[in-house]
Amino acid sequence: MIRVMQVDSEPTGTNSSINSGSNTNNNNTTISNSEVSKAVHRGHTRSFFGKMAAIPTQHSNTDLSTQKAILEQLFLKKEIEGDFWYVVVAEWLEQLKRYTGISSSRKFLYHSRSHPGPIITRRDYAHTVDVVHEDAWRMLIQWYGIAEGHRPMKLVVYAYSRAQEIEHNLNSFKIMLANAPAEEFHNVRFSKLEKVGHLEWKLRDIYQIHKNEKSRIWAKSDSDSEWQLLLDRDKSVGKALMIDSDFTRPIIAMEICKGDGVWRNSPGSSDCPQDTSIGPLYERNIFDDITSNWEVDIHEQIDHLGKSMIDNLHVNFNAFVQRAKEYVDERDTNLRHRERNLCMRENYVDNMEKTMKEKERKLDSALQDYENLIRINEEKIEAFEIEHLKKMEEMEVAFDRRLIDMNKQRDEFERERENFHHELQKMSEMYRIQENKIKLDIGGQQFSTSLTTLTRDSSSMLAAMFSGRHQLKTEPDGSHFIDRDGTHFRYILNFLRDGCIKEGTLPPSEFILRELLAEAEFYQISGLVEYLNTLLFKTDDSGDTHSLV
């Protein structure tokens, strides 16, 4: 990953300034600061890099394709806390990309694939710079070297609360002795990732503390914070104090232990813990370059492997090209064959399209005729439905009228049928009476009646006489003689004929009623006996019987 930033002065994160001045090449060509300024301000970047290319550079046996493959991967690296990044002038880096064939979204004026010359890290005026990862920087130093008068400008990545970013400014630390007056202090800049052990070594060096005397560090992130004891010398001061800004000014106080081994000079606190610092002191800061020879050997081996890989690619290139030609010829033959088939299919499709269009035209015409026919039929159906509704309404009215007439006729017919049925029943009864006519001689009085009347009370003596179970003797005139008084026999016949005694038909005489009761008891007509007893006798609440007549 490459970061772009504007630099007006020396970037923080380095321990020395970068010298400005003129640079001289082997041909005694001098590029002065004024020439550089004029070239940039006029936009003549191309002429500037043309002169810089004349500066002596470190030659590399690594070909451009290998450099491109390696740098493309290294330029994609992300910012991770603790990684180092180096400042490079943006114009030089873009010329390098153009020279090696690496794609870039930025545009500058360059010679076509001209050599970028040695690395340029800064100029003496405001300019645009990029940063590259430490691994990419080492490869660039090995291949191109660094321009005279320029030196590495090293930055470190710090994990702020918002994100992991490059630390562009070192924090200013106020350092002092724990028992010194408040006005006796020094201002020293440190990185937030600097180890506590290096800060303690720096204070011991400033105050010339003897190596046999013990020391430990007290610190607070600002003047309003509480003092805290930093005993872990391997821990970074930014993490220990939870610093999250480049403009925080922490305060560091070093406490010295005397020969008795007791800590007594803790700053601003009556409580003085007796804990001792853990870990070694660090003389070097995190920006000191400690590159070893074995790292250089590794880079040389990488170059050798890259060159071997390119040689192998060249050896196999001809075979690859031959196979590619054969494959292309075969593909070309197949494509021509497929093209012929495609032409035949296109002709077939065209013919089918014409046929389908003709069929479509005929179908459209037939569809139009059918639609017209459907429209005519719908109109006829609509007219028929209207006429049908009218006829149905007329028929319903006529049907209702006829139904009313038929109901009247049915009611009249029912009445006539009932009358006829009643009349028929009477006539049938008369026919039966006429067919079963019986003459009775009751004590010399002649009575004519029917067998039906005499057998109506099945439990009576008359019903038993004329049931057919007994043979009766008849008189010469055909009558049947019964030796009883015939004075009241007509009342008995009327009771058998009607099934009851109608009101007002009996004489209001107790004597006659008693005679009639005697006759009813003789003939064993139970219904008449009960009725006469009801008329003649009544039982009161005391159990006495009284006559009603």
PANU-71454 format. One record per residue (C-alpha): residue number from 1; residue in three letters; x, y, z. Coordinates in Angstrom, 3 decimals, m for minus. Layout:
! residues N
num,residu,east,north,up
NUM,ALA,X,Y,Z
...
***
This chain:
! residues 549
num,residu,east,north,up
1,MET,0.000,0.000,0.000
2,ILE,1.292,3.484,m0.892
3,ARG,0.243,6.572,1.059
4,VAL,0.414,10.118,m0.322
5,MET,1.044,13.137,1.902
6,GLN,2.292,16.719,1.698
7,VAL,5.570,17.379,3.499
8,ASP,6.745,20.920,4.225
9,SER,9.618,19.946,6.490
10,GLU,11.460,16.834,7.572
11,PRO,8.929,14.028,8.359
12,THR,8.798,12.922,11.960
13,GLY,9.964,9.490,12.906
14,THR,13.612,10.116,11.970
15,ASN,16.425,10.967,14.349
16,SER,18.386,13.273,12.059
17,SER,17.682,15.968,9.504
18,ILE,18.138,15.513,5.778
19,ASN,20.876,17.613,4.252
20,SER,19.934,19.821,1.337
21,GLY,22.292,21.139,m1.267
22,SER,23.678,20.193,m4.637
23,ASN,24.269,16.666,m5.950
24,THR,27.154,15.786,m8.265
25,ASN,27.330,12.810,m10.654
26,ASN,30.320,11.137,m12.325
27,ASN,30.138,13.549,m15.254
28,ASN,30.364,16.543,m12.896
29,THR,26.760,17.493,m13.737
30,THR,25.346,19.558,m10.886
31,ILE,21.613,19.875,m10.141
32,SER,21.151,22.867,m7.905
33,ASN,18.175,23.557,m5.679
34,SER,17.194,26.513,m7.839
35,GLU,17.131,24.305,m10.948
36,VAL,14.939,21.760,m9.177
37,SER,12.529,24.449,m8.001
38,LYS,12.288,26.050,m11.448
39,ALA,11.789,22.669,m13.142
40,VAL,8.977,21.646,m10.821
41,HIS,7.235,25.026,m10.824
42,ARG,7.304,25.055,m14.646
43,GLY,6.038,21.441,m14.733
44,HIS,9.321,20.206,m16.295
45,THR,9.452,17.040,m14.274
46,ARG,10.797,15.145,m17.268
47,SER,13.993,17.244,m17.519
48,PHE,14.475,17.019,m13.748
49,PHE,14.452,13.220,m13.768
50,GLY,16.666,13.232,m16.824
51,LYS,19.385,14.935,m14.796
52,MET,18.745,12.802,m11.693
53,ALA,19.263,9.683,m13.793
54,ALA,22.869,10.758,m14.235
55,ILE,23.544,10.412,m10.490
56,PRO,25.514,7.247,m9.666
57,THR,23.171,4.390,m8.811
58,GLN,23.525,0.851,m7.601
59,HIS,23.100,m1.530,m10.527
60,SER,21.079,m4.735,m10.094
61,ASN,21.054,m7.935,m12.088
62,THR,17.312,m8.308,m11.478
63,ASP,15.356,m7.799,m14.708
64,LEU,12.369,m5.462,m14.865
65,SER,9.720,m8.217,m15.061
66,THR,10.980,m9.708,m11.784
67,GLN,11.085,m6.273,m10.157
68,LYS,7.533,m5.628,m11.309
69,ALA,6.251,m8.952,m9.942
70,ILE,7.909,m8.379,m6.546
71,LEU,6.991,m4.698,m6.162
72,GLU,3.347,m5.188,m7.162
73,GLN,2.898,m7.553,m4.231
74,LEU,4.817,m5.360,m1.780
75,PHE,2.872,m2.220,m2.766
76,LEU,m0.369,m4.004,m1.746
77,LYS,0.650,m4.418,1.907
78,LYS,m1.690,m2.990,4.554
79,GLU,m0.799,m0.840,7.546
80,ILE,m0.181,m3.004,10.635
81,GLU,0.907,m1.644,13.998
82,GLY,4.674,m1.882,14.448
83,ASP,5.490,m2.031,10.708
84,PHE,7.849,0.605,9.302
85,TRP,7.203,2.682,6.187
86,TYR,9.677,4.916,4.296
87,VAL,9.111,8.293,2.665
88,VAL,9.735,8.524,m1.108
89,VAL,9.140,11.492,m3.418
90,ALA,5.938,10.793,m5.367
91,GLU,7.412,11.823,m8.755
92,TRP,10.318,9.386,m8.368
93,LEU,7.956,6.550,m7.398
94,GLU,5.691,7.211,m10.390
95,GLN,8.740,7.225,m12.710
96,LEU,9.761,3.862,m11.190
97,LYS,6.304,2.434,m11.911
98,ARG,6.492,3.678,m15.498
99,TYR,9.961,2.194,m15.879
100,THR,9.012,m1.253,m14.485
101,GLY,5.552,m1.356,m16.109
102,ILE,3.483,m1.148,m12.906
103,SER,0.070,0.440,m13.492
104,SER,m0.718,3.721,m11.739
105,SER,m3.724,6.024,m11.524
106,ARG,m1.578,9.168,m11.171
107,LYS,m0.243,11.097,m14.151
108,PHE,3.133,12.865,m14.458
109,LEU,5.308,13.859,m17.423
110,TYR,8.076,11.289,m17.887
111,HIS,10.388,9.980,m20.557
112,SER,9.025,6.747,m21.929
113,ARG,10.283,3.993,m19.563
114,SER,13.395,5.970,m18.615
115,HIS,15.500,4.876,m15.641
116,PRO,14.287,6.661,m12.462
117,GLY,17.784,6.952,m10.964
118,PRO,18.544,6.584,m7.225
119,ILE,15.813,7.004,m4.608
120,ILE,14.846,10.594,m3.720
121,THR,13.385,10.993,m0.251
122,ARG,12.766,14.768,m0.005
123,ARG,13.349,18.264,m1.401
124,ASP,13.818,21.705,0.071
125,TYR,10.304,22.966,m0.652
126,ALA,6.715,21.803,m0.195
127,HIS,6.140,18.725,m2.309
128,THR,4.131,15.494,m2.552
129,VAL,5.606,12.342,m1.107
130,ASP,4.530,8.710,m0.861
131,VAL,5.358,6.050,1.692
132,VAL,6.323,2.452,0.928
133,HIS,6.524,m0.578,3.186
134,GLU,9.879,m1.518,4.722
135,ASP,10.147,m4.678,2.574
136,ALA,9.617,m2.645,m0.614
137,TRP,12.152,m0.050,0.617
138,ARG,14.847,m2.688,1.084
139,MET,14.299,m4.018,m2.431
140,LEU,14.441,m0.485,m3.879
141,ILE,17.662,0.290,m1.957
142,GLN,19.229,m2.916,m3.277
143,TRP,18.211,m2.202,m6.887
144,TYR,18.519,1.612,m7.153
145,GLY,20.358,2.920,m4.101
146,ILE,19.635,6.337,m2.573
147,ALA,20.533,9.722,m4.041
148,GLU,23.456,11.657,m2.577
149,GLY,22.349,14.055,0.137
150,HIS,19.227,11.992,0.843
151,ARG,18.794,9.494,3.607
152,PRO,16.012,7.163,4.794
153,MET,12.998,8.784,6.444
154,LYS,11.418,6.072,8.572
155,LEU,7.838,6.132,9.942
156,VAL,5.988,3.590,12.092
157,VAL,2.342,2.432,12.160
158,TYR,0.453,3.061,15.426
159,ALA,m2.991,1.695,16.349
160,TYR,m5.082,4.746,17.145
161,SER,m8.615,4.237,18.463
162,ARG,m10.024,5.251,15.067
163,ALA,m7.751,2.987,12.962
164,GLN,m4.193,1.791,12.404
165,GLU,m2.364,4.702,10.781
166,ILE,1.162,5.923,10.137
167,GLU,2.507,8.087,12.956
168,HIS,3.392,11.358,11.220
169,ASN,4.353,13.313,14.365
170,LEU,6.383,12.288,17.397
171,ASN,4.969,13.305,20.777
172,SER,6.894,15.815,22.879
173,PHE,7.708,14.313,26.304
174,LYS,8.541,16.434,29.351
175,ILE,11.259,14.473,31.219
176,MET,12.690,15.157,34.684
177,LEU,13.964,13.562,37.874
178,ALA,11.359,12.592,40.452
179,ASN,12.923,14.764,43.198
180,ALA,13.925,17.704,40.950
181,PRO,12.185,21.122,41.004
182,ALA,9.283,21.524,38.580
183,GLU,11.176,24.016,36.391
184,GLU,14.073,21.616,35.765
185,PHE,12.956,19.458,32.847
186,HIS,13.837,18.602,29.237
187,ASN,11.591,18.295,26.175
188,VAL,12.393,15.211,24.102
189,ARG,10.371,13.723,21.222
190,PHE,9.600,10.017,21.220
191,SER,7.376,7.731,19.184
192,LYS,4.311,6.360,20.921
193,LEU,5.623,2.865,20.108
194,GLU,8.969,3.567,21.793
195,LYS,9.756,1.084,24.555
196,VAL,9.736,2.214,28.180
197,GLY,13.244,0.734,28.462
198,HIS,14.590,3.213,25.869
199,LEU,12.972,6.199,27.636
200,GLU,14.599,5.114,30.895
201,TRP,17.992,4.676,29.147
202,LYS,17.616,8.164,27.612
203,LEU,16.892,9.756,31.010
204,ARG,19.838,7.945,32.608
205,ASP,22.049,9.209,29.775
206,ILE,20.811,12.816,30.101
207,TYR,21.219,12.932,33.884
208,GLN,24.432,10.833,33.904
209,ILE,23.136,8.175,36.297
210,HIS,25.775,5.666,37.378
211,LYS,25.268,2.168,36.041
212,ASN,25.186,0.685,39.569
213,GLU,22.274,2.888,40.650
214,LYS,18.765,1.510,40.170
215,SER,16.066,3.553,38.487
216,ARG,12.428,3.294,37.520
217,ILE,9.974,5.413,35.515
218,TRP,6.891,7.326,36.675
219,ALA,4.607,8.808,34.011
220,LYS,1.285,10.480,33.342
221,SER,m0.339,11.218,29.979
222,ASP,m0.877,14.926,30.763
223,SER,m0.610,17.398,33.633
224,ASP,m4.116,16.578,34.926
225,SER,m3.612,12.800,35.073
226,GLU,m2.420,10.682,37.986
227,TRP,1.131,9.369,38.209
228,GLN,1.542,5.708,37.348
229,LEU,4.544,3.454,37.670
230,LEU,5.876,1.938,34.406
231,LEU,7.737,m1.221,35.415
232,ASP,7.544,m3.221,32.141
233,ARG,10.471,m1.922,30.042
234,ASP,9.402,m4.000,26.997
235,LYS,6.013,m2.262,26.764
236,SER,5.470,0.722,24.458
237,VAL,4.922,4.022,26.229
238,GLY,1.865,4.856,24.069
239,LYS,0.065,1.674,25.138
240,ALA,1.146,2.068,28.765
241,LEU,m0.268,5.630,28.951
242,MET,m3.115,4.993,26.439
243,ILE,m2.005,7.891,24.201
244,ASP,m4.359,8.412,21.228
245,SER,m3.125,11.708,19.746
246,ASP,0.092,13.042,18.189
247,PHE,m0.306,16.249,20.201
248,THR,m0.501,14.777,23.714
249,ARG,2.454,15.898,25.920
250,PRO,3.136,13.187,28.511
251,ILE,5.305,13.812,31.602
252,ILE,8.069,11.347,32.556
253,ALA,9.851,11.338,35.927
254,MET,12.732,9.001,36.817
255,GLU,13.114,7.851,40.418
256,ILE,16.627,6.892,41.652
257,CYS,17.130,4.279,44.368
258,LYS,19.991,4.940,46.772
259,GLY,22.387,2.349,48.111
260,ASP,20.032,1.044,50.822
261,GLY,17.652,m0.338,48.137
262,VAL,14.585,1.586,49.383
263,TRP,12.454,3.699,47.014
264,ARG,11.611,7.021,48.658
265,ASN,11.248,9.655,45.906
266,SER,7.966,8.843,44.153
267,PRO,6.566,12.053,42.546
268,GLY,3.412,13.614,44.004
269,SER,2.472,10.680,46.264
270,SER,3.070,9.761,49.868
271,ASP,2.633,6.084,49.016
272,CYS,5.866,4.690,47.569
273,PRO,5.671,1.063,46.327
274,GLN,8.896,m0.942,46.395
275,ASP,8.459,m2.707,43.028
276,THR,11.411,m2.834,40.628
277,SER,11.427,m2.445,36.839
278,ILE,11.387,m5.617,34.741
279,GLY,13.373,m6.119,31.543
280,PRO,16.522,m4.620,29.993
281,LEU,17.318,m1.033,29.062
282,TYR,17.346,m0.296,25.313
283,GLU,20.053,1.997,23.975
284,ARG,18.683,2.043,20.416
285,ASN,15.318,3.518,19.550
286,ILE,12.829,1.756,17.273
287,PHE,13.935,3.784,14.215
288,ASP,17.585,2.653,14.292
289,ASP,18.386,0.516,11.235
290,ILE,19.661,m2.896,12.346
291,THR,19.647,m4.596,8.955
292,SER,21.930,m7.648,9.040
293,ASN,23.998,m9.237,6.288
294,TRP,21.774,m12.286,6.203
295,GLU,18.853,m10.112,5.083
296,VAL,20.934,m8.890,2.125
297,ASP,21.756,m12.507,1.267
298,ILE,18.048,m13.348,1.299
299,HIS,17.327,m10.535,m1.172
300,GLU,20.147,m11.728,m3.449
301,GLN,18.700,m15.244,m3.365
302,ILE,15.279,m13.834,m4.229
303,ASP,16.837,m12.030,m7.225
304,HIS,18.560,m15.234,m8.315
305,LEU,15.340,m17.243,m8.071
306,GLY,13.474,m14.583,m10.024
307,LYS,16.084,m14.613,m12.793
308,SER,16.014,m18.432,m12.962
309,MET,12.260,m18.347,m13.251
310,ILE,12.451,m15.867,m16.153
311,ASP,15.073,m18.026,m17.930
312,ASN,12.824,m21.073,m17.622
313,LEU,9.957,m19.074,m19.034
314,HIS,12.087,m18.081,m22.071
315,VAL,13.108,m21.719,m22.664
316,ASN,9.520,m22.929,m22.698
317,PHE,8.192,m19.946,m24.612
318,ASN,8.759,m21.391,m28.138
319,ALA,7.025,m24.658,m27.263
320,PHE,4.192,m22.674,m25.775
321,VAL,3.925,m20.510,m28.912
322,GLN,3.874,m23.614,m31.179
323,ARG,1.148,m25.214,m29.114
324,ALA,m0.717,m21.953,m29.107
325,LYS,m0.541,m21.794,m32.932
326,GLU,m1.802,m25.367,m33.258
327,TYR,m4.573,m24.625,m30.837
328,VAL,m5.472,m21.423,m32.709
329,ASP,m5.529,m23.291,m36.062
330,GLU,m7.748,m25.993,m34.630
331,ARG,m10.002,m23.384,m33.101
332,ASP,m10.083,m21.518,m36.426
333,THR,m11.148,m24.704,m38.279
334,ASN,m13.835,m25.382,m35.717
335,LEU,m15.007,m21.802,m35.904
336,ARG,m15.286,m21.950,m39.723
337,HIS,m17.223,m25.207,m39.476
338,ARG,m19.480,m23.693,m36.864
339,GLU,m19.857,m20.592,m39.032
340,ARG,m21.060,m22.730,m41.982
341,ASN,m23.507,m24.521,m39.723
342,LEU,m24.606,m21.188,m38.380
343,CYS,m25.228,m19.861,m41.916
344,MET,m27.304,m22.943,m42.740
345,ARG,m29.261,m22.492,m39.566
346,GLU,m29.768,m18.816,m40.330
347,ASN,m31.160,m19.694,m43.797
348,TYR,m33.425,m22.287,m42.237
349,VAL,m34.531,m19.766,m39.643
350,ASP,m35.219,m17.167,m42.369
351,ASN,m37.378,m19.635,m44.315
352,MET,m39.183,m20.638,m41.169
353,GLU,m39.662,m16.982,m40.330
354,LYS,m41.272,m16.319,m43.734
355,THR,m43.520,m19.363,m43.351
356,MET,m44.474,m18.320,m39.844
357,LYS,m45.237,m14.784,m41.000
358,GLU,m47.538,m16.126,m43.754
359,LYS,m49.273,m18.391,m41.262
360,GLU,m49.500,m15.499,m38.853
361,ARG,m51.133,m13.354,m41.556
362,LYS,m53.681,m16.084,m42.334
363,LEU,m54.344,m16.631,m38.665
364,ASP,m54.833,m12.899,m38.145
365,SER,m57.358,m12.817,m41.020
366,ALA,m59.203,m15.870,m39.701
367,LEU,m59.095,m14.426,m36.213
368,GLN,m60.612,m11.178,m37.482
369,ASP,m63.433,m13.118,m39.222
370,TYR,m64.069,m15.120,m36.071
371,GLU,m64.113,m11.964,m33.999
372,ASN,m66.701,m10.401,m36.351
373,LEU,m68.780,m13.582,m36.226
374,ILE,m68.531,m13.649,m32.451
375,ARG,m69.597,m10.006,m32.287
376,ILE,m72.658,m10.711,m34.514
377,ASN,m73.571,m13.770,m32.457
378,GLU,m73.193,m11.799,m29.253
379,GLU,m75.578,m9.155,m30.603
380,LYS,m78.079,m11.881,m31.578
381,ILE,m77.711,m13.530,m28.197
382,GLU,m78.265,m10.203,m26.473
383,ALA,m81.436,m9.527,m28.540
384,PHE,m82.643,m13.088,m27.918
385,GLU,m82.056,m12.704,m24.198
386,ILE,m84.043,m9.467,m24.137
387,GLU,m86.920,m11.084,m26.048
388,HIS,m86.679,m14.178,m23.874
389,LEU,m86.879,m12.065,m20.725
390,LYS,m89.979,m10.311,m22.021
391,LYS,m91.652,m13.619,m22.896
392,MET,m90.663,m15.067,m19.544
393,GLU,m92.223,m12.097,m17.778
394,GLU,m95.445,m12.485,m19.822
395,MET,m95.506,m16.234,m19.175
396,GLU,m94.933,m15.678,m15.467
397,VAL,m97.844,m13.223,m15.327
398,ALA,m100.094,m15.653,m17.262
399,PHE,m98.907,m18.540,m15.095
400,ASP,m99.663,m16.642,m11.899
401,ARG,m103.127,m15.746,m13.191
402,ARG,m103.827,m19.318,m14.263
403,LEU,m102.461,m20.637,m10.978
404,ILE,m104.892,m18.422,m9.086
405,ASP,m107.778,m19.714,m11.238
406,MET,m106.680,m23.300,m10.762
407,ASN,m106.444,m22.817,m6.998
408,LYS,m109.989,m21.482,m6.994
409,GLN,m111.180,m24.408,m9.118
410,ARG,m109.311,m26.836,m6.851
411,ASP,m110.931,m25.381,m3.732
412,GLU,m114.350,m25.600,m5.367
413,PHE,m113.632,m29.159,m6.472
414,GLU,m112.542,m30.091,m2.951
415,ARG,m115.766,m28.743,m1.536
416,GLU,m117.833,m30.621,m4.127
417,ARG,m115.825,m33.790,m3.457
418,GLU,m116.406,m33.533,0.280
419,ASN,m120.129,m33.000,m0.263
420,PHE,m120.246,m35.905,m2.661
421,HIS,m118.294,m38.115,m0.266
422,HIS,m120.636,m37.209,2.590
423,GLU,m123.647,m37.843,0.390
424,LEU,m122.166,m41.125,m0.797
425,GLN,m121.534,m42.184,2.776
426,LYS,m125.130,m41.475,3.701
427,MET,m126.401,m43.305,0.665
428,SER,m124.167,m46.280,1.439
429,GLU,m125.496,m46.382,4.954
430,MET,m129.051,m46.191,3.650
431,TYR,m128.330,m49.009,1.223
432,ARG,m126.975,m51.133,4.035
433,ILE,m130.022,m50.347,6.150
434,GLN,m132.338,m51.214,3.302
435,GLU,m130.535,m54.463,2.623
436,ASN,m130.531,m55.472,6.367
437,LYS,m134.016,m54.358,7.279
438,ILE,m135.391,m56.167,10.315
439,LYS,m138.882,m56.090,11.728
440,LEU,m139.384,m56.338,15.483
441,ASP,m142.561,m57.087,17.405
442,ILE,m142.094,m55.631,20.903
443,GLY,m145.052,m56.541,23.082
444,GLY,m147.399,m56.249,20.101
445,GLN,m145.901,m52.987,18.692
446,GLN,m144.209,m53.209,15.305
447,PHE,m140.781,m51.570,14.795
448,SER,m138.628,m51.569,11.649
449,THR,m134.869,m51.041,11.892
450,SER,m131.590,m52.312,10.418
451,LEU,m129.131,m54.967,11.477
452,THR,m126.461,m52.241,11.738
453,THR,m128.477,m50.334,14.327
454,LEU,m129.193,m53.410,16.436
455,THR,m125.525,m54.552,16.505
456,ARG,m124.009,m51.114,17.103
457,ASP,m123.518,m51.796,20.848
458,SER,m121.572,m55.057,20.655
459,SER,m122.088,m55.823,24.368
460,SER,m125.892,m55.505,24.246
461,MET,m128.391,m58.329,24.161
462,LEU,m129.748,m57.155,20.788
463,ALA,m126.244,m57.447,19.260
464,ALA,m125.963,m60.977,20.646
465,MET,m129.434,m61.960,19.280
466,PHE,m128.715,m60.723,15.741
467,SER,m125.005,m61.592,15.569
468,GLY,m125.794,m64.733,13.588
469,ARG,m124.566,m67.037,16.307
470,HIS,m128.141,m67.897,17.323
471,GLN,m131.026,m69.131,15.238
472,LEU,m134.054,m66.867,15.755
473,LYS,m137.655,m67.805,15.126
474,THR,m139.585,m65.430,12.926
475,GLU,m143.312,m64.677,12.879
476,PRO,m145.432,m65.378,9.816
477,ASP,m145.096,m61.733,8.805
478,GLY,m141.270,m62.042,9.040
479,SER,m140.889,m60.121,12.306
480,HIS,m139.033,m61.177,15.445
481,PHE,m141.032,m61.151,18.645
482,ILE,m139.622,m59.893,21.947
483,ASP,m141.787,m60.099,25.007
484,ARG,m141.252,m56.611,26.414
485,ASP,m143.262,m53.407,26.717
486,GLY,m142.849,m51.543,23.484
487,THR,m143.860,m48.167,24.920
488,HIS,m140.310,m46.886,25.386
489,PHE,m138.484,m49.062,22.791
490,ARG,m138.342,m46.181,20.323
491,TYR,m135.986,m44.295,22.720
492,ILE,m133.668,m47.313,22.717
493,LEU,m133.635,m47.469,18.884
494,ASN,m132.924,m43.723,18.641
495,PHE,m129.973,m44.100,21.071
496,LEU,m128.561,m46.963,18.950
497,ARG,m129.110,m45.014,15.723
498,ASP,m127.549,m41.711,16.934
499,GLY,m125.066,m43.068,19.503
500,CYS,m126.359,m40.566,22.085
501,ILE,m129.475,m38.984,23.591
502,LYS,m130.120,m35.587,22.118
503,GLU,m131.181,m32.908,24.522
504,GLY,m134.954,m32.512,24.922
505,THR,m135.851,m35.867,23.359
506,LEU,m136.659,m37.619,26.690
507,PRO,m139.796,m36.830,28.673
508,PRO,m139.166,m34.929,31.923
509,SER,m140.808,m37.616,34.050
510,GLU,m138.910,m39.610,36.614
511,PHE,m141.375,m42.436,36.289
512,ILE,m140.885,m42.695,32.536
513,LEU,m137.124,m42.418,32.933
514,ARG,m137.136,m45.233,35.482
515,GLU,m139.176,m47.412,33.125
516,LEU,m136.731,m46.558,30.327
517,LEU,m133.805,m47.420,32.650
518,ALA,m135.360,m50.824,33.307
519,GLU,m135.681,m51.465,29.573
520,ALA,m132.062,m50.325,28.949
521,GLU,m130.827,m52.650,31.663
522,PHE,m132.799,m55.526,30.093
523,TYR,m131.305,m54.923,26.679
524,GLN,m127.865,m54.394,28.348
525,ILE,m127.160,m51.090,26.594
526,SER,m124.444,m49.773,28.929
527,GLY,m124.156,m46.280,27.438
528,LEU,m127.837,m45.545,27.884
529,VAL,m127.818,m47.063,31.386
530,GLU,m124.997,m44.751,32.489
531,TYR,m126.687,m41.718,31.003
532,LEU,m130.019,m42.442,32.716
533,ASN,m128.331,m43.103,36.048
534,THR,m126.629,m39.714,35.713
535,LEU,m129.987,m38.062,35.180
536,LEU,m131.848,m39.919,37.916
537,PHE,m129.280,m40.082,40.722
538,LYS,m126.640,m37.755,42.160
539,THR,m124.294,m38.542,45.076
540,ASP,m123.517,m35.605,47.410
541,ASP,m120.314,m35.016,49.436
542,SER,m121.657,m36.968,52.452
543,GLY,m122.203,m40.084,50.334
544,ASP,m126.050,m39.806,50.187
545,THR,m127.801,m40.328,46.860
546,HIS,m130.548,m37.915,45.742
547,SER,m132.906,m38.036,42.831
548,LEU,m132.470,m35.350,40.182
549,VAL,m135.984,m35.474,38.820
***
